[in-house]
Amino acid sequence: MGHLPHLPASAWLTEAAGAAAKEQGAGNLLRVVLIVMVLGSVLMAWFLLRGYKRDD
């Protein structure tokens, strides 16, 4: 893998997603997006709900 030019994060992510879609098809890209979305939801729920923990 060659050296990538300096790009903003959004441009790099778009380019990486496009390369993954060309090489592997849309199915694997969709699978990765869904996994990241589920993990992000779990982490967000944990972060928000930990504030309700009470030490009685």
GUGULUM-801402 format. One record per atom (N, C-alpha, C, O): residue number from 1; residue in three letters; chain; z, y, x. Coordinates in pm, 1 decimal. Example, Ala and Ser with C-alpha at 12.3 -4.5 7.8 and 13.67 -1.06 7.14 Angstrom:
<rs>
+-----+-----+-------+----------+----------+----------+
!   n ! res ! chain !        Z !        Y !        X !
+-----+-----+-------+----------+----------+----------+
!   1 ! ALA !     A !    780.0 !   -569.0 !   1319.0 !
!   1 ! ALA !     A !    780.0 !   -450.0 !   1230.0 !
!   1 ! ALA !     A !    780.0 !   -330.0 !   1320.0 !
!   1 ! ALA !     A !    846.5 !   -331.9 !   1423.6 !
!   2 ! SER !     A !    708.0 !   -225.0 !   1285.0 !
!   2 ! SER !     A !    714.0 !   -106.0 !   1367.0 !
!   2 ! SER !     A !    787.0 !      3.0 !   1290.0 !
!   2 ! SER !     A !    803.9 !    113.8 !   1340.9 !
+-----+-----+-------+----------+----------+----------+
</rs>
This chain:
<rs>
+-----+-----+-------+----------+----------+----------+
!   n ! res ! chain !        Z !        Y !        X !
+-----+-----+-------+----------+----------+----------+
!   1 ! MET !     A !      0.0 !   -118.3 !     85.1 !
!   1 ! MET !     A !      0.0 !      0.0 !      0.0 !
!   1 ! MET !     A !      0.0 !    122.8 !     88.3 !
!   1 ! MET !     A !     83.5 !    136.7 !    177.7 !
!   2 ! GLY !     A !    -93.7 !    211.2 !     62.8 !
!   2 ! GLY !     A !   -106.3 !    330.1 !    144.1 !
!   2 ! GLY !     A !     -6.4 !    436.9 !    105.3 !
!   2 ! GLY !     A !     63.6 !    425.4 !      4.7 !
!   3 ! HIS !     A !     -1.1 !    539.6 !    185.7 !
!   3 ! HIS !     A !     90.0 !    650.9 !    160.0 !
!   3 ! HIS !     A !     37.3 !    733.3 !     43.2 !
!   3 ! HIS !     A !    -80.1 !    770.1 !     41.0 !
!   4 ! LEU !     A !    123.8 !    762.5 !    -54.0 !
!   4 ! LEU !     A !     84.0 !    841.6 !   -169.6 !
!   4 ! LEU !     A !    104.2 !    989.7 !   -139.5 !
!   4 ! LEU !     A !    201.3 !   1026.8 !    -73.6 !
!   5 ! PRO !     A !     13.3 !   1074.6 !   -187.2 !
!   5 ! PRO !     A !     33.6 !   1218.7 !   -167.5 !
!   5 ! PRO !     A !    153.1 !   1266.5 !   -249.6 !
!   5 ! PRO !     A !    194.5 !   1201.4 !   -345.5 !
!   6 ! HIS !     A !    207.2 !   1380.4 !   -210.4 !
!   6 ! HIS !     A !    324.5 !   1436.0 !   -279.0 !
!   6 ! HIS !     A !    282.6 !   1486.2 !   -416.7 !
!   6 ! HIS !     A !    203.5 !   1579.8 !   -428.4 !
!   7 ! LEU !     A !    336.8 !   1422.7 !   -521.3 !
!   7 ! LEU !     A !    306.0 !   1459.9 !   -659.2 !
!   7 ! LEU !     A !    435.4 !   1485.0 !   -734.9 !
!   7 ! LEU !     A !    539.4 !   1429.5 !   -699.3 !
!   8 ! PRO !     A !    430.9 !   1567.2 !   -838.3 !
!   8 ! PRO !     A !    549.0 !   1579.5 !   -925.0 !
!   8 ! PRO !     A !    579.0 !   1445.2 !   -989.6 !
!   8 ! PRO !     A !    491.1 !   1359.7 !   -999.9 !
!   9 ! ALA !     A !    702.9 !   1426.6 !  -1033.0 !
!   9 ! ALA !     A !    745.4 !   1297.4 !  -1086.8 !
!   9 ! ALA !     A !    661.4 !   1256.3 !  -1206.9 !
!   9 ! ALA !     A !    624.7 !   1139.3 !  -1218.5 !
!  10 ! SER !     A !    630.3 !   1348.6 !  -1295.7 !
!  10 ! SER !     A !    553.5 !   1312.3 !  -1415.4 !
!  10 ! SER !     A !    412.1 !   1268.5 !  -1378.4 !
!  10 ! SER !     A !    359.8 !   1173.5 !  -1436.7 !
!  11 ! ALA !     A !    350.1 !   1336.0 !  -1283.1 !
!  11 ! ALA !     A !    215.3 !   1298.6 !  -1241.3 !
!  11 ! ALA !     A !    217.4 !   1163.0 !  -1171.1 !
!  11 ! ALA !     A !    128.0 !   1080.8 !  -1191.0 !
!  12 ! TRP !     A !    319.4 !   1140.4 !  -1089.3 !
!  12 ! TRP !     A !    329.9 !   1011.6 !  -1020.4 !
!  12 ! TRP !     A !    350.6 !    898.4 !  -1119.7 !
!  12 ! TRP !     A !    289.9 !    792.1 !  -1106.5 !
!  13 ! LEU !     A !    436.2 !    920.5 !  -1219.4 !
!  13 ! LEU !     A !    463.4 !    818.2 !  -1319.8 !
!  13 ! LEU !     A !    338.6 !    787.5 !  -1401.5 !
!  13 ! LEU !     A !    310.9 !    671.2 !  -1430.8 !
!  14 ! THR !     A !    262.9 !    890.6 !  -1438.5 !
!  14 ! THR !     A !    139.3 !    870.5 !  -1513.7 !
!  14 ! THR !     A !     37.9 !    793.0 !  -1430.8 !
!  14 ! THR !     A !    -28.7 !    703.2 !  -1482.3 !
!  15 ! GLU !     A !     25.7 !    826.9 !  -1303.3 !
!  15 ! GLU !     A !    -67.6 !    757.3 !  -1215.7 !
!  15 ! GLU !     A !    -26.0 !    611.9 !  -1195.1 !
!  15 ! GLU !     A !   -110.6 !    522.6 !  -1194.2 !
!  16 ! ALA !     A !    103.5 !    588.2 !  -1178.6 !
!  16 ! ALA !     A !    152.6 !    451.5 !  -1160.4 !
!  16 ! ALA !     A !    131.2 !    368.2 !  -1286.2 !
!  16 ! ALA !     A !     95.0 !    250.9 !  -1277.6 !
!  17 ! ALA !     A !    153.5 !    428.4 !  -1403.4 !
!  17 ! ALA !     A !    132.8 !    356.7 !  -1529.0 !
!  17 ! ALA !     A !    -14.8 !    323.5 !  -1547.8 !
!  17 ! ALA !     A !    -49.1 !    214.8 !  -1594.4 !
!  18 ! GLY !     A !   -100.7 !    416.1 !  -1512.0 !
!  18 ! GLY !     A !   -244.7 !    390.7 !  -1522.6 !
!  18 ! GLY !     A !   -289.9 !    280.0 !  -1429.7 !
!  18 ! GLY !     A !   -372.0 !    196.5 !  -1467.5 !
!  19 ! ALA !     A !   -236.5 !    278.7 !  -1307.7 !
!  19 ! ALA !     A !   -271.2 !    172.5 !  -1213.3 !
!  19 ! ALA !     A !   -220.7 !     37.4 !  -1261.2 !
!  19 ! ALA !     A !   -289.3 !    -63.7 !  -1246.3 !
!  20 ! ALA !     A !   -101.5 !     35.4 !  -1318.5 !
!  20 ! ALA !     A !    -46.9 !    -90.7 !  -1369.8 !
!  20 ! ALA !     A !   -129.2 !   -140.4 !  -1487.6 !
!  20 ! ALA !     A !   -150.9 !   -260.9 !  -1500.8 !
!  21 ! ALA !     A !   -174.8 !    -51.2 !  -1572.2 !
!  21 ! ALA !     A !   -255.1 !    -90.9 !  -1687.6 !
!  21 ! ALA !     A !   -389.9 !   -146.3 !  -1643.4 !
!  21 ! ALA !     A !   -440.6 !   -240.7 !  -1704.0 !
!  22 ! LYS !     A !   -448.6 !    -88.9 !  -1538.7 !
!  22 ! LYS !     A !   -577.4 !   -138.2 !  -1489.0 !
!  22 ! LYS !     A !   -562.5 !   -275.9 !  -1426.0 !
!  22 ! LYS !     A !   -646.5 !   -363.4 !  -1447.1 !
!  23 ! GLU !     A !   -457.3 !   -295.4 !  -1349.6 !
!  23 ! GLU !     A !   -439.8 !   -420.5 !  -1276.6 !
!  23 ! GLU !     A !   -390.1 !   -533.6 !  -1365.0 !
!  23 ! GLU !     A !   -435.4 !   -647.1 !  -1350.5 !
!  24 ! GLN !     A !   -297.6 !   -505.0 !  -1456.7 !
!  24 ! GLN !     A !   -229.8 !   -611.5 !  -1528.4 !
!  24 ! GLN !     A !   -257.0 !   -611.3 !  -1677.7 !
!  24 ! GLN !     A !   -220.1 !   -706.6 !  -1746.3 !
!  25 ! GLY !     A !   -318.7 !   -510.0 !  -1728.7 !
!  25 ! GLY !     A !   -341.1 !   -502.6 !  -1872.5 !
!  25 ! GLY !     A !   -229.0 !   -428.2 !  -1941.3 !
!  25 ! GLY !     A !   -125.0 !   -400.7 !  -1881.5 !
!  26 ! ALA !     A !   -250.7 !   -395.9 !  -2066.7 !
!  26 ! ALA !     A !   -154.5 !   -315.7 !  -2141.1 !
!  26 ! ALA !     A !    -30.3 !   -395.6 !  -2179.6 !
!  26 ! ALA !     A !     75.2 !   -336.6 !  -2202.9 !
!  27 ! GLY !     A !    -40.1 !   -528.1 !  -2186.7 !
!  27 ! GLY !     A !     73.9 !   -609.6 !  -2229.0 !
!  27 ! GLY !     A !    193.0 !   -597.1 !  -2136.6 !
!  27 ! GLY !     A !    305.9 !   -581.1 !  -2183.0 !
!  28 ! ASN !     A !    169.9 !   -604.0 !  -2006.5 !
!  28 ! ASN !     A !    280.5 !   -593.2 !  -1910.8 !
!  28 ! ASN !     A !    338.2 !   -452.8 !  -1907.7 !
!  28 ! ASN !     A !    459.3 !   -436.2 !  -1893.2 !
!  29 ! LEU !     A !    254.2 !   -352.3 !  -1920.9 !
!  29 ! LEU !     A !    303.3 !   -214.7 !  -1923.4 !
!  29 ! LEU !     A !    391.1 !   -192.5 !  -2045.7 !
!  29 ! LEU !     A !    497.0 !   -130.5 !  -2036.0 !
!  30 ! LEU !     A !    347.6 !   -242.8 !  -2160.3 !
!  30 ! LEU !     A !    427.4 !   -229.5 !  -2282.3 !
!  30 ! LEU !     A !    560.2 !   -302.8 !  -2268.2 !
!  30 ! LEU !     A !    663.2 !   -254.0 !  -2314.7 !
!  31 ! ARG !     A !    558.6 !   -417.9 !  -2205.2 !
!  31 ! ARG !     A !    681.6 !   -494.6 !  -2184.1 !
!  31 ! ARG !     A !    779.3 !   -416.6 !  -2097.3 !
!  31 ! ARG !     A !    898.9 !   -413.8 !  -2126.3 !
!  32 ! VAL !     A !    730.6 !   -354.2 !  -1992.5 !
!  32 ! VAL !     A !    817.2 !   -275.4 !  -1904.2 !
!  32 ! VAL !     A !    873.7 !   -155.2 !  -1978.6 !
!  32 ! VAL !     A !    992.0 !   -123.9 !  -1964.7 !
!  33 ! VAL !     A !    790.9 !    -87.7 !  -2057.0 !
!  33 ! VAL !     A !    837.4 !     28.7 !  -2132.6 !
!  33 ! VAL !     A !    945.8 !    -12.1 !  -2231.4 !
!  33 ! VAL !     A !   1046.0 !     58.0 !  -2245.4 !
!  34 ! LEU !     A !    927.1 !   -124.3 !  -2299.8 !
!  34 ! LEU !     A !   1027.1 !   -169.9 !  -2396.7 !
!  34 ! LEU !     A !   1158.3 !   -207.7 !  -2328.6 !
!  34 ! LEU !     A !   1265.6 !   -176.1 !  -2380.0 !
!  35 ! ILE !     A !   1151.2 !   -274.4 !  -2214.6 !
!  35 ! ILE !     A !   1272.8 !   -313.0 !  -2142.7 !
!  35 ! ILE !     A !   1349.1 !   -189.0 !  -2096.8 !
!  35 ! ILE !     A !   1471.1 !   -182.2 !  -2111.0 !
!  36 ! VAL !     A !   1277.9 !    -92.0 !  -2042.3 !
!  36 ! VAL !     A !   1342.3 !     31.1 !  -1996.4 !
!  36 ! VAL !     A !   1403.7 !    106.2 !  -2114.0 !
!  36 ! VAL !     A !   1512.0 !    163.1 !  -2101.1 !
!  37 ! MET !     A !   1335.7 !    106.9 !  -2228.5 !
!  37 ! MET !     A !   1387.9 !    175.2 !  -2346.3 !
!  37 ! MET !     A !   1515.7 !    108.3 !  -2396.3 !
!  37 ! MET !     A !   1611.5 !    177.3 !  -2431.3 !
!  38 ! VAL !     A !   1518.6 !    -25.0 !  -2400.1 !
!  38 ! VAL !     A !   1638.0 !    -95.6 !  -2445.6 !
!  38 ! VAL !     A !   1753.9 !    -73.1 !  -2348.8 !
!  38 ! VAL !     A !   1865.9 !    -45.5 !  -2391.8 !
!  39 ! LEU !     A !   1728.0 !    -84.5 !  -2218.8 !
!  39 ! LEU !     A !   1834.1 !    -62.0 !  -2120.6 !
!  39 ! LEU !     A !   1885.7 !     81.7 !  -2126.7 !
!  39 ! LEU !     A !   2005.9 !    105.0 !  -2113.6 !
!  40 ! GLY !     A !   1796.1 !    177.4 !  -2146.5 !
!  40 ! GLY !     A !   1837.9 !    316.7 !  -2158.9 !
!  40 ! GLY !     A !   1923.4 !    338.5 !  -2282.5 !
!  40 ! GLY !     A !   2020.4 !    414.2 !  -2278.6 !
!  41 ! SER !     A !   1887.9 !    272.6 !  -2392.5 !
!  41 ! SER !     A !   1967.7 !    285.2 !  -2514.5 !
!  41 ! SER !     A !   2107.6 !    226.9 !  -2496.4 !
!  41 ! SER !     A !   2205.9 !    285.1 !  -2542.2 !
!  42 ! VAL !     A !   2116.2 !    112.2 !  -2429.8 !
!  42 ! VAL !     A !   2246.3 !     50.2 !  -2404.8 !
!  42 ! VAL !     A !   2331.8 !    139.8 !  -2315.8 !
!  42 ! VAL !     A !   2450.1 !    160.1 !  -2342.9 !
!  43 ! LEU !     A !   2272.3 !    193.0 !  -2210.1 !
!  43 ! LEU !     A !   2348.4 !    281.0 !  -2120.9 !
!  43 ! LEU !     A !   2391.7 !    409.6 !  -2191.9 !
!  43 ! LEU !     A !   2502.8 !    457.8 !  -2170.1 !
!  44 ! MET !     A !   2305.3 !    464.6 !  -2275.9 !
!  44 ! MET !     A !   2341.1 !    585.8 !  -2349.2 !
!  44 ! MET !     A !   2454.2 !    557.8 !  -2447.8 !
!  44 ! MET !     A !   2546.2 !    638.6 !  -2460.7 !
!  45 ! ALA !     A !   2448.5 !    444.7 !  -2517.3 !
!  45 ! ALA !     A !   2556.0 !    408.5 !  -2610.9 !
!  45 ! ALA !     A !   2687.5 !    389.9 !  -2536.2 !
!  45 ! ALA !     A !   2792.1 !    435.8 !  -2582.1 !
!  46 ! TRP !     A !   2682.7 !    323.2 !  -2421.6 !
!  46 ! TRP !     A !   2804.3 !    303.3 !  -2342.8 !
!  46 ! TRP !     A !   2861.8 !    438.6 !  -2299.1 !
!  46 ! TRP !     A !   2982.4 !    461.2 !  -2308.4 !
!  47 ! PHE !     A !   2775.5 !    527.3 !  -2252.0 !
!  47 ! PHE !     A !   2820.3 !    657.7 !  -2204.6 !
!  47 ! PHE !     A !   2883.5 !    739.0 !  -2318.0 !
!  47 ! PHE !     A !   2986.9 !    803.1 !  -2299.1 !
!  48 ! LEU !     A !   2820.4 !    735.8 !  -2435.8 !
!  48 ! LEU !     A !   2873.5 !    813.8 !  -2547.3 !
!  48 ! LEU !     A !   3000.2 !    752.1 !  -2604.7 !
!  48 ! LEU !     A !   3092.2 !    824.5 !  -2642.7 !
!  49 ! LEU !     A !   3006.5 !    619.6 !  -2611.8 !
!  49 ! LEU !     A !   3121.9 !    555.1 !  -2675.5 !
!  49 ! LEU !     A !   3243.5 !    544.2 !  -2585.8 !
!  49 ! LEU !     A !   3354.6 !    523.1 !  -2634.6 !
!  50 ! ARG !     A !   3224.3 !    558.3 !  -2455.1 !
!  50 ! ARG !     A !   3342.1 !    547.1 !  -2367.4 !
!  50 ! ARG !     A !   3437.5 !    664.4 !  -2385.0 !
!  50 ! ARG !     A !   3554.9 !    655.2 !  -2349.1 !
!  51 ! GLY !     A !   3387.1 !    775.2 !  -2440.5 !
!  51 ! GLY !     A !   3472.8 !    889.7 !  -2468.9 !
!  51 ! GLY !     A !   3569.6 !    864.8 !  -2583.5 !
!  51 ! GLY !     A !   3669.2 !    935.9 !  -2597.0 !
!  52 ! TYR !     A !   3541.7 !    765.5 !  -2665.4 !
!  52 ! TYR !     A !   3629.0 !    734.7 !  -2779.3 !
!  52 ! TYR !     A !   3738.1 !    635.6 !  -2744.2 !
!  52 ! TYR !     A !   3821.6 !    603.5 !  -2828.8 !
!  53 ! LYS !     A !   3739.1 !    587.0 !  -2622.6 !
!  53 ! LYS !     A !   3842.4 !    491.9 !  -2579.1 !
!  53 ! LYS !     A !   3977.5 !    562.9 !  -2576.0 !
!  53 ! LYS !     A !   3989.9 !    672.3 !  -2521.0 !
!  54 ! ARG !     A !   4078.1 !    499.8 !  -2635.3 !
!  54 ! ARG !     A !   4212.2 !    559.5 !  -2639.0 !
!  54 ! ARG !     A !   4309.7 !    469.8 !  -2564.4 !
!  54 ! ARG !     A !   4304.3 !    347.3 !  -2575.7 !
!  55 ! ASP !     A !   4397.0 !    530.8 !  -2489.5 !
!  55 ! ASP !     A !   4501.4 !    456.3 !  -2418.2 !
!  55 ! ASP !     A !   4634.1 !    478.0 !  -2491.8 !
!  55 ! ASP !     A !   4713.6 !    564.0 !  -2454.0 !
!  56 ! ASP !     A !   4656.7 !    399.2 !  -2596.6 !
!  56 ! ASP !     A !   4780.1 !    413.0 !  -2675.2 !
!  56 ! ASP !     A !   4887.7 !    319.7 !  -2626.6 !
!  56 ! ASP !     A !   4997.8 !    318.3 !  -2681.6 !
+-----+-----+-------+----------+----------+----------+
</rs>
